[in-house]
Structure formats: C-alpha cells, structure tokens
Amino acid sequence: MIGDSIDMDYEEYICKDSDGNILISIDKTDESSLNDNPLLTHCLAVIRVGNDYLLGRNKWRNRYEVFGGCLEKGETARECIIRECTEELGLDSFDITYIGAMKFLLQPDYFSKEERVEIGGLFGITLPDADPAKLYDMVKDKEEITEIALYGKVKGHEPIAGIDEKLLEFFGNIET
C-alpha cells in the first residue's frame, strides 16, 4: 500500500519545498484504492484555464497554491475535491479527472507536531478561458483565498508553492 512506513528511505523524490516538505511520488492507483488508504488526508486540484493554470493566494501561507483541502469524516477523495472547489472557487458544475495518489513526507506544522507520511488525491479540472477576476467574484471562502491569478502572470513575480509548481508540470505532461 502507498505510504506504509515513515521509516522508508526517501533519497529519491520529486520535489522538496522551502518548508522541508517532500513530494515523494505520484502513483496512478485506482480511485477506490485511494479511498481505502488510511493515510489519505487531503485532495488537491490542478485547474487548467485555457493554456494556463489557476492558482489561489493563501492568506495564511502568503503564497499562490493549487486548490484543495482536508478530507472531512466519511468523505471520498472525489467528494472532498468537489466540496473544496465549490467552497474555494464557487464552482458548481465542472468536469473532474482523477490523476493519482500523491505521497508526501510532511514536516511538523499546525496540523501535526510530528513529521509524517500522508497521501493526497490529485485531480485535474479544465475550465474554458476565464477571467480570474470574474472567477474570484464566485469564491465563497475569501478569508482563505485572497486572490486568484493565472500561473503565467505570477510566475517569477509572486511566491508560489514549490510542490504545487511540480503538480502543474505533472498535469501538463499527462495532458499532452
């Protein structure tokens, strides 16, 4: 099973961010196996808009990130990401594609005082060309998401979560 032990050797990994968190792998497991994994804690969505990607500025981390959040009790990964995209983006109708299971080694933070291995579901959403300002008008959780921007507009000018940039790259590679 993905993420069985924290004692594994993580010399090979995809990306390490500025907080010390490591994206170890993205595995193409089936969605039902993902939902059965006891280490599943959250889901993220890479959102393609035209030829670019949509990011939200997280108020507490003060950087642009992909969208998503923690699973609530009894939720499947798909239910979680649909709820998160509805809350964070105000989307009520969209096509969603399951991409795979992300495995992380996460450093202590406000969720846990311990270093830990977690699994997250990764999903992709493609929207037609859209104006980020108009999309922001639909955002329901403006306390957490303070701005929405296209990746191409903020790259090199604003802080962007390093792992999230790798997720954009990964989604772009599987789409082509």
Beta strands, then each sheet from edge to edge (+ up, - down):
strand 1: 15-16
strand 2: 22-27
strand 3: 40-49
strand 4: 52-58
strand 5: 63-65
strand 6: 67-70
strand 7: 96-106
strand 8: 116-127
strand 9: 145-150
sheet 1: 1+ 2- 7+ 8- 3- 4+ 5-
sheet 2: 1+ 2- 7+ 8- 3- 6+
sheet 3: 1+ 2- 7+ 8- 3- 4+ 9-
end
